[in-house]
Amino acid sequence: MGVFWESWIRAGTPDTHLQPDHTRLAHALQKVGLGYRTIDFSDANHALWLRTRRVLEGLRADFEAEGNSVLYETAMEETSRIDRGRGCRYLYAVSVD
């Protein structure tokens, strides 16, 4: 079974919380005895949020013209996670047999 997992930590939180064996998902899998391996998508995920922000900024006037300012603000808030801390994204390949 494959599970994508994304975690974010605030400044001052130890980086160990971003390691694949220390996420909340990893702890849950370990607790129930399920094995897994991970693929790190953290760099690609960070680049995606940066591109998303740039695209949104360029479309702000369009959102406003359509009366969708709330949608624009909500999407921009989602991209602000890259400013609030560090993050990671992993694909967990979980052994369930």
C-alpha positions as CSV (number, residue, x, y, z in Angstrom):
1,M,0.0,0.0,0.0
2,G,1.3,3.5,-0.8
3,V,0.7,6.5,1.4
4,F,1.9,10.1,0.8
5,W,2.6,11.9,4.0
6,E,3.5,15.6,4.4
7,S,4.6,17.1,7.7
8,W,5.6,20.7,8.6
9,I,7.5,22.0,11.7
10,R,7.9,25.4,13.0
11,A,11.2,27.1,13.7
12,G,12.8,25.7,16.9
13,T,11.3,22.2,16.4
14,P,14.1,19.6,16.1
15,D,14.7,18.5,12.5
16,T,14.4,14.9,13.6
17,H,10.6,15.3,13.3
18,L,11.2,15.6,9.5
19,Q,13.0,12.3,9.2
20,P,11.0,9.5,7.6
21,D,11.1,7.2,10.7
22,H,9.9,10.0,13.0
23,T,6.7,11.3,11.4
24,R,3.4,10.6,13.0
25,L,2.6,8.1,10.2
26,A,5.9,6.3,10.8
27,H,5.2,6.0,14.5
28,A,1.7,4.6,13.9
29,L,3.1,2.0,11.4
30,Q,5.8,1.0,13.9
31,K,3.2,0.7,16.7
32,V,1.1,-1.8,14.7
33,G,4.2,-3.7,13.4
34,L,3.9,-2.8,9.7
35,G,7.1,-2.5,7.8
36,Y,7.7,0.2,5.2
37,R,10.2,2.0,3.0
38,T,10.1,5.6,2.0
39,I,10.8,7.7,-1.1
40,D,11.6,11.4,-0.3
41,F,9.6,13.9,-2.3
42,S,10.5,16.9,0.0
43,D,12.5,18.9,-2.5
44,A,9.9,18.5,-5.3
45,N,7.1,19.4,-2.8
46,H,8.8,22.6,-1.8
47,A,9.3,23.5,-5.4
48,L,5.6,22.8,-6.1
49,W,4.5,25.2,-3.4
50,L,6.9,27.9,-4.7
51,R,5.5,27.5,-8.2
52,T,1.9,27.5,-7.0
53,R,2.5,30.8,-5.2
54,R,4.1,32.4,-8.2
55,V,1.2,31.3,-10.4
56,L,-1.4,32.5,-7.9
57,E,0.2,35.9,-7.6
58,G,0.0,36.3,-11.4
59,L,-3.7,35.4,-11.4
60,R,-4.8,37.6,-8.5
61,A,-6.6,40.1,-10.8
62,D,-8.4,37.3,-12.5
63,F,-9.6,35.8,-9.2
64,E,-10.8,39.3,-8.2
65,A,-12.5,39.9,-11.5
66,E,-14.5,36.7,-11.1
67,G,-15.5,37.5,-7.6
68,N,-13.3,34.8,-6.2
69,S,-11.1,36.8,-3.9
70,V,-11.9,34.4,-1.0
71,L,-10.7,31.4,-3.1
72,Y,-7.5,33.3,-3.9
73,E,-6.8,34.2,-0.3
74,T,-7.4,30.6,0.8
75,A,-5.0,29.3,-1.8
76,M,-2.4,31.8,-0.9
77,E,-2.8,30.9,2.8
78,E,-2.0,27.3,1.9
79,T,1.2,28.4,0.2
80,S,2.3,30.3,3.2
81,R,3.3,27.0,4.9
82,I,6.7,27.4,3.2
83,D,7.2,30.6,5.2
84,R,6.2,29.2,8.6
85,G,8.6,26.4,8.9
86,R,10.3,23.4,7.3
87,G,8.5,20.5,5.7
88,C,8.9,17.0,4.3
89,R,6.9,14.8,2.0
90,Y,7.4,11.1,1.7
91,L,5.8,8.2,-0.1
92,Y,5.5,5.3,2.4
93,A,5.4,1.9,0.7
94,V,3.8,-0.1,3.4
95,S,4.1,-3.9,3.6
96,V,0.7,-5.4,4.4
97,D,1.2,-9.0,3.6
